[in-house]
Amino acid sequence: MSDCLFCSIVQGNIDSKPAGENDLAFAFYDIAPVAPVHILIVPKKHIVNASTFEPADAAILSGMITLSQDLAQEHNLNDRGYRLVFNVGSDAGNTVDHLHMHLLGGRRLGWPPG
């Protein structure tokens, strides 16, 4: 999708600080981090959000989770823990209509998130 911020980042048309990628997903550091490690993991295919996710795209979710596991390992988060978050819609704080998962870690995270 040509007017999607995250599609433009995945395509390299907008600068980001890459964190990693695989065949199905691309990860980059959030520009407004809320934890010492705050990485966004997005599918390379444009999907609006989790509510529009299709069963035929199950491999994409697997690719996103696999990339999050690699990044958690790389950032030494496995021993203390980390959080994976999908936000859907404005009430959840979603501001970009492209499916993305937040990888948060590096400090104690409260619950509920606030």
Phi and psi restraints in degrees (value plus and minus 20) as a CYANA .aco file:
   2 SER   PHI     -90.4   -50.4
   2 SER   PSI     -47.2    -7.2
   3 ASP   PHI    -120.4   -80.4
   3 ASP   PSI      -6.5    33.5
   4 CYS   PHI    -112.1   -72.1
   4 CYS   PSI     104.9   144.9
   5 LEU   PHI     -75.8   -35.8
   5 LEU   PSI     -69.3   -29.3
   6 PHE   PHI     -90.7   -50.7
   6 PHE   PSI     -53.3   -13.3
   7 CYS   PHI     -82.2   -42.2
   7 CYS   PSI     -61.1   -21.1
   8 SER   PHI     -84.7   -44.7
   8 SER   PSI     -56.7   -16.7
   9 ILE   PHI     -86.4   -46.4
   9 ILE   PSI     -66.3   -26.3
  10 VAL   PHI     -79.6   -39.6
  10 VAL   PSI     -59.7   -19.7
  11 GLN   PHI     -97.7   -57.7
  11 GLN   PSI     -27.6    12.4
  12 GLY   PHI      63.5   103.5
  12 GLY   PSI      -8.4    31.6
  13 ASN   PHI    -102.6   -62.6
  13 ASN   PSI     -37.9     2.1
  14 ILE   PHI    -147.3  -107.3
  14 ILE   PSI     113.4   153.4
  15 ASP   PHI     -85.0   -45.0
  15 ASP   PSI     123.8   163.8
  16 SER   PHI    -168.6  -128.6
  16 SER   PSI     151.1   191.1
  17 LYS   PHI    -122.7   -82.7
  17 LYS   PSI      75.5   115.5
  18 PRO   PHI     -81.8   -41.8
  18 PRO   PSI     124.8   164.8
  19 ALA   PHI    -133.1   -93.1
  19 ALA   PSI     -43.0    -3.0
  20 GLY   PHI     141.4   181.4
  20 GLY   PSI     153.7   193.7
  21 GLU   PHI    -184.6  -144.6
  21 GLU   PSI     143.6   183.6
  22 ASN   PHI    -159.0  -119.0
  22 ASN   PSI    -187.6  -147.6
  23 ASP   PHI     -83.2   -43.2
  23 ASP   PSI     -47.5    -7.5
  24 LEU   PHI    -130.3   -90.3
  24 LEU   PSI     -37.8     2.2
  25 ALA   PHI    -159.6  -119.6
  25 ALA   PSI     135.2   175.2
  26 PHE   PHI    -149.0  -109.0
  26 PHE   PSI     120.4   160.4
  27 ALA   PHI    -145.8  -105.8
  27 ALA   PSI     121.6   161.6
  28 PHE   PHI    -167.9  -127.9
  28 PHE   PSI     137.4   177.4
  29 TYR   PHI     -95.0   -55.0
  29 TYR   PSI     115.9   155.9
  30 ASP   PHI     -84.5   -44.5
  30 ASP   PSI     120.0   160.0
  31 ILE   PHI     -98.1   -58.1
  31 ILE   PSI     -33.2     6.8
  32 ALA   PHI    -151.7  -111.7
  32 ALA   PSI      49.8    89.8
  33 PRO   PHI     -85.2   -45.2
  33 PRO   PSI     123.4   163.4
  34 VAL   PHI    -130.9   -90.9
  34 VAL   PSI     -14.3    25.7
  35 ALA   PHI    -171.4  -131.4
  35 ALA   PSI     140.5   180.5
  36 PRO   PHI     -75.0   -35.0
  36 PRO   PSI     -55.8   -15.8
  37 VAL   PHI    -134.7   -94.7
  37 VAL   PSI      96.8   136.8
  38 HIS   PHI    -161.6  -121.6
  38 HIS   PSI      81.2   121.2
  39 ILE   PHI    -139.8   -99.8
  39 ILE   PSI     117.9   157.9
  40 LEU   PHI    -118.7   -78.7
  40 LEU   PSI     113.0   153.0
  41 ILE   PHI    -137.5   -97.5
  41 ILE   PSI      99.9   139.9
  42 VAL   PHI    -143.1  -103.1
  42 VAL   PSI     126.8   166.8
  43 PRO   PHI     -92.0   -52.0
  43 PRO   PSI     128.3   168.3
  44 LYS   PHI     -91.0   -51.0
  44 LYS   PSI     -45.2    -5.2
  45 LYS   PHI    -106.5   -66.5
  45 LYS   PSI     118.2   158.2
  46 HIS   PHI     -92.2   -52.2
  46 HIS   PSI     100.5   140.5
  47 ILE   PHI    -152.0  -112.0
  47 ILE   PSI     111.7   151.7
  48 VAL   PHI     -82.1   -42.1
  48 VAL   PSI     -74.7   -34.7
  49 ASN   PHI    -187.2  -147.2
  49 ASN   PSI    -196.9  -156.9
  50 ALA   PHI     -83.1   -43.1
  50 ALA   PSI     -46.1    -6.1
  51 SER   PHI     -95.7   -55.7
  51 SER   PSI     -34.8     5.2
  52 THR   PHI    -126.6   -86.6
  52 THR   PSI     -16.6    23.4
  53 PHE   PHI     -83.4   -43.4
  53 PHE   PSI     114.5   154.5
  54 GLU   PHI    -122.5   -82.5
  54 GLU   PSI     124.3   164.3
  55 PRO   PHI     -74.4   -34.4
  55 PRO   PSI     -51.2   -11.2
  56 ALA   PHI     -85.8   -45.8
  56 ALA   PSI     -35.7     4.3
  57 ASP   PHI    -118.4   -78.4
  57 ASP   PSI      -0.8    39.2
  58 ALA   PHI     -77.5   -37.5
  58 ALA   PSI     -54.3   -14.3
  59 ALA   PHI     -83.3   -43.3
  59 ALA   PSI     -49.6    -9.6
  60 ILE   PHI     -84.2   -44.2
  60 ILE   PSI     -65.6   -25.6
  61 LEU   PHI     -82.1   -42.1
  61 LEU   PSI     -60.9   -20.9
  62 SER   PHI     -80.6   -40.6
  62 SER   PSI     -62.2   -22.2
  63 GLY   PHI     -83.6   -43.6
  63 GLY   PSI     -57.5   -17.5
  64 MET   PHI     -87.8   -47.8
  64 MET   PSI     -63.6   -23.6
  65 ILE   PHI     -85.7   -45.7
  65 ILE   PSI     -63.7   -23.7
  66 THR   PHI     -80.2   -40.2
  66 THR   PSI     -62.1   -22.1
  67 LEU   PHI     -85.1   -45.1
  67 LEU   PSI     -59.2   -19.2
  68 SER   PHI     -83.3   -43.3
  68 SER   PSI     -57.8   -17.8
  69 GLN   PHI     -83.1   -43.1
  69 GLN   PSI     -63.9   -23.9
  70 ASP   PHI     -82.0   -42.0
  70 ASP   PSI     -63.2   -23.2
  71 LEU   PHI     -90.3   -50.3
  71 LEU   PSI     -57.5   -17.5
  72 ALA   PHI     -81.8   -41.8
  72 ALA   PSI     -62.0   -22.0
  73 GLN   PHI     -82.6   -42.6
  73 GLN   PSI     -67.6   -27.6
  74 GLU   PHI     -80.1   -40.1
  74 GLU   PSI     -53.8   -13.8
  75 HIS   PHI    -117.6   -77.6
  75 HIS   PSI      -6.9    33.1
  76 ASN   PHI      36.0    76.0
  76 ASN   PSI      24.0    64.0
  77 LEU   PHI    -117.4   -77.4
  77 LEU   PSI     -33.4     6.6
  78 ASN   PHI     -83.1   -43.1
  78 ASN   PSI     -58.3   -18.3
  79 ASP   PHI     -88.7   -48.7
  79 ASP   PSI     -61.7   -21.7
  80 ARG   PHI    -113.7   -73.7
  80 ARG   PSI     -44.2    -4.2
  81 GLY   PHI      88.9   128.9
  81 GLY   PSI     146.2   186.2
  82 TYR   PHI    -177.5  -137.5
  82 TYR   PSI     149.7   189.7
  83 ARG   PHI    -143.0  -103.0
  83 ARG   PSI     120.1   160.1
  84 LEU   PHI    -134.0   -94.0
  84 LEU   PSI     109.1   149.1
  85 VAL   PHI    -154.2  -114.2
  85 VAL   PSI     112.5   152.5
  86 PHE   PHI    -131.7   -91.7
  86 PHE   PSI     108.2   148.2
  87 ASN   PHI    -126.1   -86.1
  87 ASN   PSI     117.6   157.6
  88 VAL   PHI    -147.7  -107.7
  88 VAL   PSI      94.1   134.1
  89 GLY   PHI      67.7   107.7
  89 GLY   PSI     146.6   186.6
  90 SER   PHI     -86.4   -46.4
  90 SER   PSI     -55.0   -15.0
  91 ASP   PHI     -84.5   -44.5
  91 ASP   PSI     -43.6    -3.6
  92 ALA   PHI    -109.8   -69.8
  92 ALA   PSI     -23.4    16.6
  93 GLY   PHI      72.2   112.2
  93 GLY   PSI     -10.0    30.0
  94 ASN   PHI     -92.3   -52.3
  94 ASN   PSI     108.4   148.4
  95 THR   PHI    -140.1  -100.1
  95 THR   PSI     -32.0     8.0
  96 VAL   PHI    -142.1  -102.1
  96 VAL   PSI     102.7   142.7
  97 ASP   PHI    -102.6   -62.6
  97 ASP   PSI      46.1    86.1
  98 HIS   PHI    -169.2  -129.2
  98 HIS   PSI     103.1   143.1
  99 LEU   PHI     -66.1   -26.1
  99 LEU   PSI     109.9   149.9
 100 HIS   PHI    -172.3  -132.3
 100 HIS   PSI     129.1   169.1
 101 MET   PHI    -138.8   -98.8
 101 MET   PSI     112.3   152.3
 102 HIS   PHI    -110.2   -70.2
 102 HIS   PSI     110.4   150.4
 103 LEU   PHI    -124.4   -84.4
 103 LEU   PSI      94.6   134.6
 104 LEU   PHI    -140.4  -100.4
 104 LEU   PSI     115.0   155.0
 105 GLY   PHI    -193.9  -153.9
 105 GLY   PSI    -195.8  -155.8
 106 GLY   PHI      75.3   115.3
 106 GLY   PSI     -21.4    18.6
 107 ARG   PHI    -177.6  -137.6
 107 ARG   PSI     147.2   187.2
 108 ARG   PHI     -88.9   -48.9
 108 ARG   PSI     108.3   148.3
 109 LEU   PHI    -125.0   -85.0
 109 LEU   PSI     109.4   149.4
 110 GLY   PHI     -98.6   -58.6
 110 GLY   PSI     145.1   185.1
 111 TRP   PHI    -162.7  -122.7
 111 TRP   PSI     113.2   153.2
 112 PRO   PHI     -90.2   -50.2
 112 PRO   PSI     142.0   182.0
 113 PRO   PHI     -86.4   -46.4
 113 PRO   PSI     -38.3     1.7
